[in-house]
């Protein structure tokens, strides 16, 4: 991964963090967009790469388009070419939680992931970098029907609000990559905003992209470190018997599977589980 320049949005913890550390340990330069750069103050793994100037920290908010433009520019600096090689968009729920007996878990803002991805694609540089976005199993009607029966209430009720936001992000990708999209899966203007298609590249103009749908995420160990890509299953679109996957193994797949075999995974949507 020497000379690779990666931008990570959502890398303060979880999947984005594990993938970023793996990239840094392999010699890549990684730029983080962080609302609170202090999150890494006592992180020895990141600090050693900050000292070597391989890890770059940019303070900003993905909901602010000017901040997103600035981090693209910062991430491109240095090396033989002033361009970003890959983006890991791993942003997930980080808003203010709430709970409703009729609606399950609620989040604020309700469209954090969708609106941040709109900002990312609205400021997308040229040439287009490799883009990986993290979604979830069970979001769409087709994906929900593939879930194990016992998992469906969890996804359909308790995770309805955060998954509605993720569904908005998938609709954006489907538009930009020219994938088929069921209009019944649209989350609506409260998530998407008005005239959102005018903010992103035209239909079909972004092909260097991969959507990864993890099963229910856990904090388990990384099986990929011991078994390689045989430590978990990856299948295009939906997967039967997809129960769980550790965040560390999703990070493993992003680096060791997807980025190192981009021709195999480019312009696809995949599910990952044990």
MIROKOL-608846 format. One record per residue (C-alpha): residue number from 1; residue in one letter; x, y, z. Coordinates in pm, 1 decimal. Example, Ala and Ser with C-alpha at 12.3 -4.5 7.8 and 13.67 -1.06 7.14 Angstrom:
2
+-----+---+----------+----------+----------+
:   k : r :        u :        v :        w :
+-----+---+----------+----------+----------+
:   1 : A :   1230.0 :   -450.0 :    780.0 :
:   2 : S :   1367.0 :   -106.0 :    714.0 :
+-----+---+----------+----------+----------+
***
This chain:
274
+-----+---+----------+----------+----------+
:   k : r :        u :        v :        w :
+-----+---+----------+----------+----------+
:   1 : X :      0.0 :      0.0 :      0.0 :
:   2 : X :    302.5 :    230.0 :    -30.6 :
:   3 : X :    223.5 :    562.4 :   -201.1 :
:   4 : X :   -153.3 :    504.1 :   -162.1 :
:   5 : X :   -340.0 :    808.2 :    -33.6 :
:   6 : X :   -668.6 :    730.0 :    137.7 :
:   7 : X :   -939.4 :    954.9 :    276.6 :
:   8 : X :  -1146.0 :    810.3 :    561.3 :
:   9 : X :  -1474.4 :    969.9 :    665.3 :
:  10 : X :  -1611.3 :    797.3 :    972.3 :
:  11 : X :  -1272.9 :    670.4 :   1088.2 :
:  12 : X :  -1272.1 :    773.6 :   1452.3 :
:  13 : X :  -1386.6 :    425.7 :   1555.6 :
:  14 : X :  -1523.3 :     91.3 :   1441.6 :
:  15 : X :  -1491.3 :    -23.7 :   1077.7 :
:  16 : X :  -1331.6 :    293.9 :    945.4 :
:  17 : X :  -1077.3 :    295.8 :   1226.3 :
:  18 : X :   -978.1 :    -69.9 :   1184.6 :
:  19 : X :   -940.2 :    -31.9 :    808.9 :
:  20 : X :   -742.5 :    291.2 :    847.2 :
:  21 : X :   -495.9 :    137.9 :   1094.6 :
:  22 : X :   -447.1 :   -155.8 :    859.0 :
:  23 : X :   -374.8 :     81.2 :    569.8 :
:  24 : X :   -133.3 :    287.2 :    778.4 :
:  25 : X :     54.3 :    -21.3 :    896.8 :
:  26 : X :    100.6 :   -117.2 :    531.0 :
:  27 : X :    254.3 :    218.3 :    438.4 :
:  28 : X :    -43.7 :    414.4 :    307.6 :
:  29 : X :   -106.8 :    779.8 :    385.4 :
:  30 : X :   -445.8 :    823.8 :    548.9 :
:  31 : X :   -632.4 :   1150.7 :    599.6 :
:  32 : X :   -911.6 :   1158.5 :    857.7 :
:  33 : X :  -1197.1 :   1407.8 :    869.7 :
:  34 : X :  -1282.9 :   1439.5 :   1239.5 :
:  35 : X :  -1520.4 :   1662.9 :   1429.0 :
:  36 : X :  -1305.0 :   1606.2 :   1737.1 :
:  37 : X :   -935.7 :   1541.1 :   1657.4 :
:  38 : X :   -875.1 :   1481.7 :   2029.3 :
:  39 : X :  -1020.4 :   1133.1 :   1984.9 :
:  40 : X :   -671.8 :   1015.7 :   1882.7 :
:  41 : X :   -472.2 :   1202.0 :   2149.8 :
:  42 : X :   -404.2 :    887.0 :   2354.1 :
:  43 : X :   -415.5 :    638.8 :   2066.4 :
:  44 : X :    -62.9 :    500.5 :   2032.0 :
:  45 : X :   -140.2 :    323.0 :   1704.3 :
:  46 : X :   -247.4 :    645.5 :   1536.1 :
:  47 : X :      3.3 :    871.6 :   1711.1 :
:  48 : X :    304.2 :    687.9 :   1569.7 :
:  49 : X :    167.1 :    742.6 :   1219.3 :
:  50 : X :     93.2 :   1108.5 :   1294.1 :
:  51 : X :    457.2 :   1147.0 :   1394.4 :
:  52 : X :    569.1 :    989.9 :   1065.5 :
:  53 : X :    323.4 :   1219.0 :    880.5 :
:  54 : X :    143.9 :    918.5 :    733.1 :
:  55 : X :   -172.6 :    995.6 :    929.6 :
:  56 : X :   -323.8 :   1338.4 :    870.8 :
:  57 : X :   -600.7 :   1487.2 :   1083.2 :
:  58 : X :   -837.7 :   1748.7 :    941.6 :
:  59 : X :  -1090.6 :   1901.0 :   1179.0 :
:  60 : X :  -1430.3 :   1931.4 :   1019.7 :
:  61 : X :  -1783.9 :   1803.7 :    981.0 :
:  62 : X :  -1901.8 :   1588.0 :    691.1 :
:  63 : X :  -2232.4 :   1776.3 :    703.2 :
:  64 : X :  -2045.8 :   2091.8 :    604.1 :
:  65 : X :  -1970.9 :   2090.1 :    230.6 :
:  66 : X :  -1682.4 :   2334.9 :    267.0 :
:  67 : X :  -1516.6 :   2102.9 :    520.9 :
:  68 : X :  -1557.8 :   1807.2 :    286.2 :
:  69 : X :  -1403.7 :   2002.3 :     -2.6 :
:  70 : X :  -1114.1 :   2100.4 :    221.9 :
:  71 : X :  -1044.0 :   1743.3 :    331.5 :
:  72 : X :  -1045.4 :   1621.8 :    -30.2 :
:  73 : X :   -781.8 :   1887.8 :   -106.6 :
:  74 : X :   -570.4 :   1797.9 :    197.4 :
:  75 : X :   -587.5 :   1425.7 :    127.0 :
:  76 : X :   -458.0 :   1476.6 :   -227.0 :
:  77 : X :   -136.0 :   1651.7 :   -122.8 :
:  78 : X :    202.7 :   1483.7 :   -150.6 :
:  79 : X :    340.2 :   1187.8 :   -337.9 :
:  80 : X :    406.5 :   1157.8 :   -709.6 :
:  81 : X :     53.8 :   1273.7 :   -801.1 :
:  82 : X :   -181.0 :   1515.4 :   -629.6 :
:  83 : X :   -480.6 :   1285.3 :   -616.5 :
:  84 : X :   -670.9 :   1071.6 :   -368.0 :
:  85 : X :   -651.7 :    701.2 :   -446.7 :
:  86 : X :   -940.5 :    576.9 :   -235.3 :
:  87 : X :  -1220.2 :    692.5 :     -7.8 :
:  88 : X :  -1354.2 :    484.4 :    278.0 :
:  89 : X :  -1693.1 :    628.1 :    369.2 :
:  90 : X :  -1774.2 :    440.4 :    688.3 :
:  91 : X :  -1984.9 :    701.6 :    860.5 :
:  92 : X :  -2259.6 :    555.7 :   1075.5 :
:  93 : X :  -2489.7 :    650.6 :   1356.4 :
:  94 : X :  -2326.8 :    910.6 :   1579.4 :
:  95 : X :  -2611.6 :   1147.7 :   1648.8 :
:  96 : X :  -2834.3 :   1196.5 :   1950.6 :
:  97 : X :  -3024.3 :    875.3 :   2033.0 :
:  98 : X :  -3385.4 :    842.7 :   2137.7 :
:  99 : X :  -3647.2 :    573.3 :   2159.2 :
: 100 : X :  -4013.0 :    553.7 :   2067.3 :
: 101 : X :  -4249.9 :    268.7 :   2149.8 :
: 102 : X :  -4403.5 :    306.6 :   1803.9 :
: 103 : X :  -4091.6 :    384.5 :   1597.4 :
: 104 : X :  -3802.9 :    211.2 :   1774.5 :
: 105 : X :  -3465.6 :    382.6 :   1806.9 :
: 106 : X :  -3458.6 :    738.0 :   1671.8 :
: 107 : X :  -3153.1 :    940.9 :   1576.0 :
: 108 : X :  -3084.0 :   1309.9 :   1525.2 :
: 109 : X :  -3002.1 :   1424.1 :   1271.0 :
: 110 : X :  -3204.5 :   1150.4 :   1098.6 :
: 111 : X :  -3015.1 :   1181.6 :    768.9 :
: 112 : X :  -2652.7 :   1219.7 :    876.5 :
: 113 : X :  -2514.3 :    948.7 :    646.7 :
: 114 : X :  -2725.5 :   1048.5 :    346.0 :
: 115 : X :  -2644.9 :   1417.5 :    361.6 :
: 116 : X :  -2275.1 :   1357.7 :    429.6 :
: 117 : X :  -2253.9 :   1129.7 :    125.4 :
: 118 : X :  -2425.0 :   1394.8 :    -86.1 :
: 119 : X :  -2154.1 :   1640.8 :     21.0 :
: 120 : X :  -1883.4 :   1386.7 :    -60.7 :
: 121 : X :  -2015.6 :   1318.8 :   -411.2 :
: 122 : X :  -2095.1 :   1683.9 :   -478.7 :
: 123 : X :  -1726.7 :   1767.1 :   -420.6 :
: 124 : X :  -1589.6 :   1451.5 :   -582.8 :
: 125 : X :  -1246.8 :   1519.0 :   -738.1 :
: 126 : X :  -1120.7 :   1411.6 :  -1078.4 :
: 127 : X :   -990.7 :   1152.9 :  -1143.5 :
: 128 : X :  -1249.0 :    967.7 :   -936.6 :
: 129 : X :  -1090.6 :    765.1 :   -655.5 :
: 130 : X :  -1196.6 :    417.5 :   -555.9 :
: 131 : X :  -1497.8 :    459.4 :   -325.3 :
: 132 : X :  -1616.3 :    213.8 :    -61.3 :
: 133 : X :  -1929.8 :    288.5 :    140.2 :
: 134 : X :  -2061.5 :     89.6 :    435.0 :
: 135 : X :  -2430.9 :      6.1 :    437.6 :
: 136 : X :  -2613.0 :   -283.1 :    608.5 :
: 137 : X :  -2800.1 :   -601.8 :    536.0 :
: 138 : X :  -3177.6 :   -585.7 :    562.6 :
: 139 : X :  -3225.8 :   -230.1 :    433.2 :
: 140 : X :  -3430.3 :   -280.6 :    119.9 :
: 141 : X :  -3736.3 :   -499.6 :     77.9 :
: 142 : X :  -3533.6 :   -759.3 :   -110.4 :
: 143 : X :  -3251.4 :   -751.4 :    143.2 :
: 144 : X :  -3491.5 :   -768.6 :    438.3 :
: 145 : X :  -3659.0 :  -1079.5 :    296.6 :
: 146 : X :  -3317.3 :  -1251.4 :    284.8 :
: 147 : X :  -3256.7 :  -1197.8 :    657.7 :
: 148 : X :  -3283.4 :  -1490.9 :    897.8 :
: 149 : X :  -3640.7 :  -1498.1 :   1026.5 :
: 150 : X :  -3539.3 :  -1424.1 :   1386.5 :
: 151 : X :  -3348.5 :  -1112.1 :   1277.3 :
: 152 : X :  -3633.9 :   -945.1 :   1092.0 :
: 153 : X :  -3805.8 :   -783.4 :   1393.5 :
: 154 : X :  -3474.4 :   -631.3 :   1505.8 :
: 155 : X :  -3410.9 :   -478.3 :   1165.2 :
: 156 : X :  -3771.7 :   -386.6 :   1093.4 :
: 157 : X :  -3842.2 :   -207.0 :   1420.8 :
: 158 : X :  -3545.0 :   -131.7 :   1642.7 :
: 159 : X :  -3310.2 :    -29.1 :   1358.5 :
: 160 : X :  -3573.0 :    127.7 :   1131.8 :
: 161 : X :  -3456.6 :    489.3 :   1172.6 :
: 162 : X :  -3079.0 :    446.3 :   1122.6 :
: 163 : X :  -3145.8 :    204.0 :    838.5 :
: 164 : X :  -3372.1 :    456.7 :    668.7 :
: 165 : X :  -3072.8 :    689.2 :    659.5 :
: 166 : X :  -2851.4 :    414.1 :    517.6 :
: 167 : X :  -3118.5 :    343.5 :    256.8 :
: 168 : X :  -3091.2 :    704.1 :    144.5 :
: 169 : X :  -2718.1 :    657.3 :     93.8 :
: 170 : X :  -2780.6 :    342.8 :   -111.4 :
: 171 : X :  -3029.6 :    529.5 :   -329.9 :
: 172 : X :  -2764.6 :    792.5 :   -400.8 :
: 173 : X :  -2508.5 :    529.0 :   -498.4 :
: 174 : X :  -2762.6 :    348.3 :   -714.7 :
: 175 : X :  -2826.5 :    671.1 :   -904.1 :
: 176 : X :  -2459.0 :    757.9 :   -952.3 :
: 177 : X :  -2362.8 :    401.6 :  -1052.3 :
: 178 : X :  -2679.2 :    344.9 :  -1259.2 :
: 179 : X :  -2795.5 :     43.3 :  -1060.3 :
: 180 : X :  -3154.5 :    -70.4 :  -1049.7 :
: 181 : X :  -3343.2 :     82.2 :   -756.4 :
: 182 : X :  -3690.8 :     -5.4 :   -631.8 :
: 183 : X :  -3881.2 :    318.6 :   -578.0 :
: 184 : X :  -4066.7 :    154.8 :   -289.5 :
: 185 : X :  -3733.5 :    159.1 :   -102.0 :
: 186 : X :  -3695.1 :    538.9 :   -129.3 :
: 187 : X :  -3671.2 :    695.4 :    219.1 :
: 188 : X :  -3838.3 :   1018.2 :    102.6 :
: 189 : X :  -3753.9 :   1391.0 :    100.4 :
: 190 : X :  -3711.1 :   1412.4 :    478.2 :
: 191 : X :  -3396.4 :   1204.9 :    434.1 :
: 192 : X :  -3292.6 :   1294.3 :     78.6 :
: 193 : X :  -3374.5 :   1664.4 :     69.2 :
: 194 : X :  -3512.3 :   1848.8 :   -232.1 :
: 195 : X :  -3365.0 :   1805.6 :   -579.2 :
: 196 : X :  -3078.7 :   1592.7 :   -447.6 :
: 197 : X :  -2993.2 :   1447.7 :   -790.1 :
: 198 : X :  -2874.4 :   1793.3 :   -898.8 :
: 199 : X :  -2603.2 :   1777.9 :   -631.5 :
: 200 : X :  -2431.0 :   1457.6 :   -744.6 :
: 201 : X :  -2271.9 :   1324.9 :  -1065.0 :
: 202 : X :  -2515.3 :   1232.0 :  -1341.2 :
: 203 : X :  -2665.1 :    883.8 :  -1349.5 :
: 204 : X :  -2403.0 :    621.7 :  -1428.8 :
: 205 : X :  -2105.5 :    858.0 :  -1401.8 :
: 206 : X :  -1953.1 :    690.5 :  -1094.1 :
: 207 : X :  -1845.0 :    331.5 :  -1156.6 :
: 208 : X :  -1541.8 :    301.8 :   -927.4 :
: 209 : X :  -1754.7 :    227.2 :   -622.1 :
: 210 : X :  -1833.2 :    -60.5 :   -387.5 :
: 211 : X :  -2117.1 :    -84.1 :   -134.2 :
: 212 : X :  -2055.2 :   -325.2 :    153.5 :
: 213 : X :  -2353.3 :   -454.2 :    352.8 :
: 214 : X :  -2234.2 :   -610.6 :    679.5 :
: 215 : X :  -2454.8 :   -843.9 :    882.0 :
: 216 : X :  -2525.5 :   -751.8 :   1244.6 :
: 217 : X :  -2199.9 :   -600.0 :   1367.4 :
: 218 : X :  -2009.9 :   -730.5 :   1669.3 :
: 219 : X :  -1691.3 :   -638.0 :   1854.5 :
: 220 : X :  -1539.8 :   -982.1 :   1801.5 :
: 221 : X :  -1187.2 :  -1059.1 :   1692.2 :
: 222 : X :  -1064.2 :  -1051.2 :   1332.9 :
: 223 : X :  -1085.7 :  -1401.1 :   1187.0 :
: 224 : X :   -931.4 :  -1270.0 :    867.3 :
: 225 : X :   -594.7 :  -1227.4 :   1038.7 :
: 226 : X :   -579.3 :  -1603.5 :   1092.7 :
: 227 : X :   -774.1 :  -1735.6 :    792.8 :
: 228 : X :   -742.0 :  -1459.6 :    535.2 :
: 229 : X :  -1042.7 :  -1405.1 :    312.8 :
: 230 : X :  -1167.2 :  -1752.1 :    412.5 :
: 231 : X :  -1249.7 :  -1612.3 :    756.8 :
: 232 : X :  -1586.9 :  -1481.9 :    638.6 :
: 233 : X :  -1830.1 :  -1496.7 :    348.1 :
: 234 : X :  -1878.3 :  -1224.1 :     86.7 :
: 235 : X :  -2153.4 :  -1243.9 :   -173.0 :
: 236 : X :  -2282.9 :   -999.0 :   -431.0 :
: 237 : X :  -2611.1 :   -838.3 :   -324.6 :
: 238 : X :  -2801.4 :  -1042.1 :    -63.4 :
: 239 : X :  -2689.3 :  -1342.6 :    138.2 :
: 240 : X :  -2884.5 :  -1615.1 :    314.6 :
: 241 : X :  -2806.7 :  -1706.6 :    676.5 :
: 242 : X :  -2625.0 :  -1377.5 :    733.6 :
: 243 : X :  -2626.8 :  -1343.3 :   1111.4 :
: 244 : X :  -2321.5 :  -1152.1 :   1233.0 :
: 245 : X :  -1980.2 :  -1017.1 :   1135.5 :
: 246 : X :  -1717.8 :   -838.8 :   1345.5 :
: 247 : X :  -1626.1 :   -480.5 :   1268.9 :
: 248 : X :  -1262.1 :   -586.6 :   1253.7 :
: 249 : X :  -1335.3 :   -841.8 :    982.6 :
: 250 : X :  -1525.4 :   -585.2 :    775.4 :
: 251 : X :  -1219.2 :   -360.8 :    801.9 :
: 252 : X :  -1004.3 :   -656.9 :    699.2 :
: 253 : X :  -1215.0 :   -713.5 :    387.9 :
: 254 : X :  -1203.2 :   -346.1 :    286.9 :
: 255 : X :   -824.3 :   -350.2 :    274.4 :
: 256 : X :   -719.7 :   -709.1 :    207.3 :
: 257 : X :  -1013.6 :   -806.6 :    -11.4 :
: 258 : X :  -1163.3 :   -504.8 :   -185.3 :
: 259 : X :   -877.5 :   -258.3 :   -232.2 :
: 260 : X :   -621.2 :   -526.9 :   -320.1 :
: 261 : X :   -856.0 :   -690.8 :   -572.3 :
: 262 : X :  -1043.4 :   -386.7 :   -699.0 :
: 263 : X :  -1115.1 :   -527.8 :  -1044.8 :
: 264 : X :  -1316.8 :   -805.2 :   -879.5 :
: 265 : X :  -1526.8 :   -582.0 :   -654.3 :
: 266 : X :  -1559.6 :   -254.8 :   -844.0 :
: 267 : X :  -1913.1 :   -137.6 :   -924.7 :
: 268 : X :  -2076.7 :   -395.1 :   -697.1 :
: 269 : X :  -2288.5 :   -421.1 :   -385.1 :
: 270 : X :  -2190.8 :   -709.7 :   -155.4 :
: 271 : X :  -2301.7 :   -860.7 :    174.0 :
: 272 : X :  -2050.1 :   -986.8 :    429.5 :
: 273 : X :  -2112.1 :  -1230.1 :    719.0 :
: 274 : X :  -1972.0 :  -1538.5 :    887.4 :
+-----+---+----------+----------+----------+
***
